[in-house]
Amino acid sequence: MTVLDLITLIRRGWKYLFLGVVLGALAGFGYGLVATPVYSSQATGFIAATGTSVVAGSDEAVARAGAYMPLIDSSQVRDEIAKDAGVPASELHGTLSARVVPGSTLVEVTANASDPRSALKLANGALHALAKVVAHIEEVAGAAATPAPGTPTTATTGTPATATTGAATDGIAIVPMDEAVAPTRPSAPNKPLAIGLGALAGLVFGLIVMLLRRALDVRVRAHTDIPALVGTGVLGRVPKLDRRRRGKKDALARAVAHEAYRQIRTGLRFSSVDQEVRVVMVTSANLGEGKSEVARSLARALAESGQRTLVIDGDLRRPTVATGFEIDGAVGLSEVLSGQVPVASAIQRTADPNLFVLPAGGIPPNPSEMLGSSALQHLLAELRRDFYIVVDAPPVLPVTDASVLSTVVDGLVFVVAMGRTRRSEVVETRTLLAQTRARILGVVLNMVSLRGGDNGYGYYQKNSRYYVQSRRAEEDEDAIAEFAAMANLSPASFDAPQEAAAGGRDDEAAGDGGPREVRDDDGTDGGVALVPATRPRLHRTAVPRVPITSRAQDEPAEPVGPEDPSAVVGPRYARRNSQP
């Protein structure tokens, strides 16, 4: 792992680090609250070498005093402390320690107890008790070194032959100097230190969790995983939308999603050079990955470009297209394939121009066989002459319907939910589709976080105002179009003054005052409508502004009422079905 990978990992999982630091700091603070307070008190004594005179600073005295320091916690010292205090030795609660201060002739005694008074008594009593015990030991040692009567002496000095000069008289003594002072605050626990150590431990724990999570993570986390897993590129990345649909962040997400579907639309148009793509299937690996929403929004984006688009609900087990567009789904694809109703009676218009829907209809007992029938092939061959078809198919892994349906379409769009779909599921889906020789046109990454700069959304954040303003401009256009429909006018009439200033339309410049024909975009004979060559001109300032809230691209379309069939530019069976 490089430093850049570590920085990226920390940026993605900063919440885990923050949570670890907070929990660690709280644990340290809690330990500081529940731990028993410890008060410390210290007393200081002086080490003196004794003999014919007191000699301070003797290295031998300091070395001998260091040998007596372990006696501070012995029973002899505690007995002396209890005798001086007049209490039983069992009531002396606390710990004692002693040390020779390095580079000096001072001995330091430290007493730790649960209350300040006990620590004070232990520190002062322990220093005096240690001095008595050391003096007693030195006395006993000096008496043992005194020669017995009749011991031979040297001829010159008269000292015992077996003793060194000064051995009977030299010794050490500990003289109490500074008495202990009652502590005012506990020495332990140290709450700031405990909080700091807890936060540090939480940070380390959070980092370990992040590393383990990365090592054990089996979900798709970045768009760079797609080429290796699927073998195709990414058509687009759709951001995660807020279901509550409010706030500036949600407005930005919807504007970005709208641009993402336009990008997917462009990618589909250039996805094939040798073979025309007119029937596209949208599927995913599992349920709940947003394939139906992607199919509806993609169909709206195609219809916006002027392409007559038909959405077919190919999920005959759990149909959702009719609910998404808020239309009646009682009659649909299953009735058409079974021969109960003609296809012209099953296709329904939506509020979006150039957008039609063929719902699933009733749930049949044999959906796989119905989707693999020759009737569906003939139906798609007939419909593709007049529509660009988007088929909402079932997920691939639960049932075999999508694999069967992939054999009768021109290609499929595979929807992968970022952070939800597992890599193994993507590979298994690709294997199943390869068995039927399905043609994967591309992958749509759904539920992508806008904060993930490595997923391609960094520039969206930088240009958020641009996308939001573009979205508002579209809302104004929708409001003008709806007002024009209320006034029985064409929306183009609002732009007539600008067109006149620019020199007018081509047909007007040609002097053609009669009606002209308007045919389909794809050149088919799907329908011909006559529109007047000249449009009524109305200045924009003469039209009152009507506040109208435009519908978001991913919201279901509402059914429209009857209108004049002659004003509908569409296929013959769509005009036939325009009247309810």
Stockholm file with secondary structure:
# STOCKHOLM 1.0

chainA/1-580         MTVLDLITLIRRGWKYLFLGVVLGALAGFGYGLVATPVYSSQATGFIAATGTSVVAGSDEAVARAGAYMPLIDSSQVRDEIAKDAGVPASELHGTLSARVVPGSTLVEVTANASDPRSALKLANGALHALAKVVAHIEEVAGAAATPAPGTPTTATTGTPATATTGAATDGIAIVPMDEAVAPTRPSAPNKPLAIGLGALAGLVFGLIVMLLRRALDVRVRAHTDIPALVGTGVLGRVPKLDRRRRGKKDALARAVAHEAYRQIRTGLRFSSVDQEVRVVMVTSANLGEGKSEVARSLARALAESGQRTLVIDGDLRRPTVATGFEIDGAVGLSEVLSGQVPVASAIQRTADPNLFVLPAGGIPPNPSEMLGSSALQHLLAELRRDFYIVVDAPPVLPVTDASVLSTVVDGLVFVVAMGRTRRSEVVETRTLLAQTRARILGVVLNMVSLRGGDNGYGYYQKNSRYYVQSRRAEEDEDAIAEFAAMANLSPASFDAPQEAAAGGRDDEAAGDGGPREVRDDDGTDGGVALVPATRPRLHRTAVPRVPITSRAQDEPAEPVGPEDPSAVVGPRYARRNSQP
#=GR chainA/1-580 SS CCHHHHHHHHHHTHHHHHHHHHHHHHHHHHHHHHSCCBEEEEEEEEEEEESSSCEETCHHHHHHHHHHGGGGGSHHHHHHHHHHHTSCGGGCCSEEEEEECTTSSEEEEEEEESSHHHHHHHHHHHHHHHHHHHHHHHHHHHHHHSCCTTCCBCTTTCCBTTSCTTTTTCEEEEEEEECCCCCSSCSBSCHHHHHHHHHHHHHHHHHHHHHHHHHHCCBCCSGGGHHHHHSSCEEEEEECCCTTCCSHHHHHHHHHHHHHHHHHHHHHHTSCSSSCCCEEEEEESSTTSSHHHHHHHHHHHHHHTTCCEEEEECCSSSCCHHHHHTCCCSSSHHHHHTTSSCHHHHCEECSSTTEEEECCCSCCSCHHHHHTSHHHHHHHHHHTTTCEEEEECCCTTTCSHHHHHTTSSSEEEEEEETTTSBHHHHHHHHHHHHHTTCCEEEEEEEEECTTCGGGTTHHHHHTHHHHHHHHHHHHHHHHHHHHHHHTTCCGGGGGHHHHHHTTCCHHHHTTCCSCEEECCTTSCCSCCEEECSSCCCCCGGGSCCCCCCCCCTTSCCCCCCCCCGGGCCSCHHHHHTSCC
#=GC SS_cons         CCHHHHHHHHHHTHHHHHHHHHHHHHHHHHHHHHSCCBEEEEEEEEEEEESSSCEETCHHHHHHHHHHGGGGGSHHHHHHHHHHHTSCGGGCCSEEEEEECTTSSEEEEEEEESSHHHHHHHHHHHHHHHHHHHHHHHHHHHHHHSCCTTCCBCTTTCCBTTSCTTTTTCEEEEEEEECCCCCSSCSBSCHHHHHHHHHHHHHHHHHHHHHHHHHHCCBCCSGGGHHHHHSSCEEEEEECCCTTCCSHHHHHHHHHHHHHHHHHHHHHHTSCSSSCCCEEEEEESSTTSSHHHHHHHHHHHHHHTTCCEEEEECCSSSCCHHHHHTCCCSSSHHHHHTTSSCHHHHCEECSSTTEEEECCCSCCSCHHHHHTSHHHHHHHHHHTTTCEEEEECCCTTTCSHHHHHTTSSSEEEEEEETTTSBHHHHHHHHHHHHHTTCCEEEEEEEEECTTCGGGTTHHHHHTHHHHHHHHHHHHHHHHHHHHHHHTTCCGGGGGHHHHHHTTCCHHHHTTCCSCEEECCTTSCCSCCEEECSSCCCCCGGGSCCCCCCCCCTTSCCCCCCCCCGGGCCSCHHHHHTSCC
//
